[in-house]
Amino acid sequence: TRAICRMKANDKAGAAADLNVVRKRAWDTAIGGPYQEITAGEITETMIHDERLIEMFGENDRIDYLRGLKADIPKGERAAGTDPYTSEDFVWAIPT
């Protein structure tokens, strides 16, 4: 989360440092060889989003994450295109 916040604030060095912490922790040198750090010149928002998908697999916060970034929500297997992040379809009722 901090990596994407830093990226949005144009702190690419900070975003790369945060992403490297997460990626390095899970890196398997037996499979991927020596870890190659991501640099400020290489990092993209897509890299951060992809790593979050991997790290948070099975956690049901993807829609909330995208809405927090004011990013439209992909329909995925539902259909082609996206839904606006402001859609009332993504507002969860508070249980009583």
TARA-V713808 format. One record per residue. RES is the residue in three letters. PHI is phi in degrees with one decimal (none if undefined). OMEGA is omega in whole degrees, 0 to 359 (none if undefined). Layout:
res=RES phi=PHI omega=OMEGA
res=RES phi=PHI omega=OMEGA
//
This chain:
res=THR phi=none omega=180
res=ARG phi=-65.5 omega=179
res=ALA phi=-60.9 omega=181
res=ILE phi=-70.9 omega=176
res=CYS phi=-63.2 omega=178
res=ARG phi=-65.1 omega=179
res=MET phi=-61.4 omega=179
res=LYS phi=-63.8 omega=178
res=ALA phi=-88.7 omega=179
res=ASN phi=65.9 omega=174
res=ASP phi=-98.4 omega=184
res=LYS phi=-67.7 omega=178
res=ALA phi=-64.3 omega=178
res=GLY phi=-65.4 omega=179
res=ALA phi=-63.7 omega=179
res=ALA phi=-64.2 omega=179
res=ALA phi=-61.4 omega=179
res=ASP phi=-63.4 omega=180
res=LEU phi=-62.3 omega=180
res=ASN phi=-63.1 omega=178
res=VAL phi=-60.1 omega=182
res=VAL phi=-68.7 omega=184
res=ARG phi=-67.1 omega=182
res=LYS phi=-65.1 omega=180
res=ARG phi=-59.8 omega=184
res=ALA phi=-97.1 omega=185
res=TRP phi=-69.5 omega=177
res=ASP phi=-115.4 omega=183
res=THR phi=-64.5 omega=178
res=ALA phi=-66.2 omega=180
res=ILE phi=-97.9 omega=187
res=GLY phi=-101.7 omega=184
res=GLY phi=75.3 omega=181
res=PRO phi=-60.8 omega=181
res=TYR phi=-68.1 omega=176
res=GLN phi=-108.9 omega=182
res=GLU phi=-65.7 omega=173
res=ILE phi=-80.0 omega=180
res=THR phi=-100.3 omega=178
res=ALA phi=-60.5 omega=179
res=GLY phi=-76.5 omega=183
res=GLU phi=-99.6 omega=190
res=ILE phi=-65.6 omega=176
res=THR phi=-134.1 omega=176
res=GLU phi=-61.0 omega=180
res=THR phi=-60.4 omega=178
res=MET phi=-61.1 omega=180
res=ILE phi=-66.5 omega=179
res=HIS phi=-61.1 omega=181
res=ASP phi=-63.2 omega=180
res=GLU phi=-65.5 omega=177
res=ARG phi=-64.6 omega=177
res=LEU phi=-58.8 omega=180
res=ILE phi=-67.8 omega=185
res=GLU phi=-65.7 omega=186
res=MET phi=-103.0 omega=181
res=PHE phi=-53.2 omega=179
res=GLY phi=87.9 omega=176
res=GLU phi=-86.9 omega=188
res=ASN phi=-91.6 omega=180
res=ASP phi=-110.8 omega=184
res=ARG phi=-56.7 omega=181
res=ILE phi=-65.1 omega=178
res=ASP phi=-62.9 omega=177
res=TYR phi=-60.4 omega=181
res=LEU phi=-65.9 omega=178
res=ARG phi=-64.1 omega=178
res=GLY phi=-62.5 omega=178
res=LEU phi=-86.8 omega=183
res=LYS phi=58.5 omega=179
res=ALA phi=-106.1 omega=178
res=ASP phi=-62.6 omega=187
res=ILE phi=-95.4 omega=177
res=PRO phi=-62.6 omega=180
res=LYS phi=-75.0 omega=179
res=GLY phi=61.2 omega=182
res=GLU phi=-76.9 omega=181
res=ARG phi=-68.8 omega=182
res=ALA phi=-180.0 omega=177
res=ALA phi=-80.2 omega=174
res=GLY phi=94.2 omega=183
res=THR phi=-137.2 omega=170
res=ASP phi=-110.3 omega=179
res=PRO phi=-64.5 omega=181
res=TYR phi=-64.2 omega=180
res=THR phi=-86.1 omega=183
res=SER phi=-59.0 omega=177
res=GLU phi=-66.5 omega=178
res=ASP phi=-62.2 omega=184
res=PHE phi=-104.1 omega=177
res=VAL phi=-95.0 omega=184
res=TRP phi=-90.3 omega=177
res=ALA phi=-69.5 omega=177
res=ILE phi=-82.9 omega=182
res=PRO phi=-66.4 omega=179
res=THR phi=-89.8 omega=none
//
